[in-house]
Structures are given as C-alpha cells and as structure tokens.
C-alpha cells in the first residue's frame, strides 16, 4: 500500500470517527497527532481539513448527485464520499481516476457490498459532469489577474 493510500485510509478513519463521536475534526487531528501507534500522515490531514473547509459544497454535491440526504447514507459511505469528492473537486494535483479508484478500494474494504459500485458511479459522474458544470467559474478563477499574478507566484501554501 502506497503512502498516499495509507494517508487516505487514515483520513477515512478520522472522518468516520469524528462523525460517529460528533467531534470536531481539527480537534481530533490534534488529539491523534500525538499517538505514536497511529502516525498522522500529512496528506491525511490535508484531506480532512479540505473536507472540513468545503463540507457544505461537498454535501450539496453529494445530495445533488446521489438524490439522498447525507443522514440517509451509511456513515462510512458519507466519509468515503466526502473524501473522494474533495479529491475530485478540490485537489488539482491528483488525476480523478486515481482518486476514484482509491476511494472505491477503501469502500470495498470498509463498507457494504453495494457501496463500491455506488461510490464509483457517483464520483465518476461528478468528475465528468460536475466539473463541466463548474467549468465557467473554475476557468475564470484560474485566469491570471494582471496585478496579482506576479505576487502570487511562489506562495503555494505548505501544510
């Protein structure tokens, strides 16, 4: 299992635990960071924080594409879908098929027999159709602005 795959599994564990225990994800990250038995991967933290930051949009997309409310789905599937949707919609460093395949693999290991196919179909639809629907605003946002293009160079945030 690759380092990124282990980080995704850790992110899934954190998202699921936070949901089950009704804990704040950022507090849970702090709590778990000191546990040498379960080392915290940087990418796991990035996923969890990304899901927290974009949760409203992710959940809206989830409802739109699944036609289910979040509370009607198995909790592990909600955690998987939030994680997968964050990677598909917000992580431009990762190809969508990789994000989808990794999420489906976790679903096969940790969820119901029907979940991998459901999660695969939903993430694939969002990848193909959802990005197209968002295309105008994403393209406009990614166009360099005359004054700000130079000042933003080299200021990529590091976790």
N, C-alpha and C positions, 0 to 999 in steps of 0.2 A: 504494500500500500504506500503510495507516494506521500510526501509531507503535506501536500495540499489536500489530499484525500483524508488524511488524519485530522487536519485542521477543520475540514468540513464536518467530519464526524463529531469533533469536539464542539463546534458551533451548534450542531443539531442538539447535542446533549444539553448545552447551556440554554438554548431557546426553549427546548421542551421542559427542562427543569423550572425555568423562570415562569413559564405558562402554567405548569401544574401547581407550583407552590405560590403563585401570584407574587413573584419577587421582581424587583427592578433588575433588568438585565445588566446594567452598568455596575450596580452593587454586587451582583452575582459574579461578574468578571473579577472585581476586586477581591471578593471572598475566595474564589477558586484560584486566583493567581499565585497565592502563597502555598498551594498544595503541591508538594514535590511528586506525589504519586500520579497526578494528572497535570503535566506541564501545559501551560497555556501557549498555544501557537499564535503567532502574530496574525496570521490570516484568519484564524477563528475569531479573534477579537474584531478584526476588520468587518467580517461578515455580520457578527452580532450587532455591532454599532451601526452598520449600514442598514440593517433591518429595523433597528430602533428609530433611526433618523427618518426613514422613508415608510414606516409602518402604515400610515394612513393611505398613502398611494398604493402600496403593495396590497393591502387588504381590499381596497377598492377594485384593483385589477383582478384580484382573486375572486371577488364576488361577481364581477362582470363576466369573467371567462368560465367560471365554474357554475354559475347560477345557484350557488349555495352561500349561505352566511357562514362566516368563519366558525361560529359556535356549533354548526351542524356537522362539521367535518371531524374526523379523528384528530386528536391534539398533535400526534406525531406527524400527521399529514400537513397540518397547519404550519408546524415548524419547518418541515421539509419544503413546502411551497413558498413560504416567506423567504427562506434561504435561497432557493432556486430562482425565485422572481428577482431578488436583489441582484444575484449574479447576472441574470439575463438583462435586466433593465438598467442596472447602475454600474456594473463592473465592465468597463470597456477593454480591460486588459485580458479578458478571457473570451474565447470563442463560445458562442451559445451552445453548439452541440456538446462541447466538453462539460459545460455547466449542467446541461440537461442530463447527460449520461451519468455524471457523478451523483446528481440528486436521485435519479431513478435507481441507481445501485444502492444508495442508502435506503430508499423506500423498500427495495426487495429484502434488505437485511433486517429492517426495523419496523415495518408496517404490515398491513394486511395483504393478502394475495392480490386483491384488486387495485391496490394503491399504485404500484409501479406504472401500470398502463394509464391510469387516470392522470397521474402526475406528468408522465411523458407527454400525453396529448395536450394537457393544459399549457405546459411550458413551451411546447413546440408551437402551439397557436399564438401564444404571446410573443414568442421570438419572431415569428413570421408576420403576424398581423398587427400586434401591439406596437412594435417598433415603427411599422409603416404609419399607423395612426398617429404616433407621436413624432413622426419624422419632421414635420414642419418646425415644431418648437425646438427639437433637438438640433436641427441644422442651423436654425437661427442662433441658438445659444452657442454653437460651436464656431460660428464665424468670428474671426478676429476683429476686435474693435480697434480703430486707428490709434487711440491713445493708450488703451490698456494692454494691447497685445505685447508690447515690449516689457512692461512692468510685471507681467505675469510669468514671463519665461523664467524657468529655473526655480519657480517657487512651489513645485509639487510638494504637497504635504506628505510627510512620512509618519507612520504610526510608531 
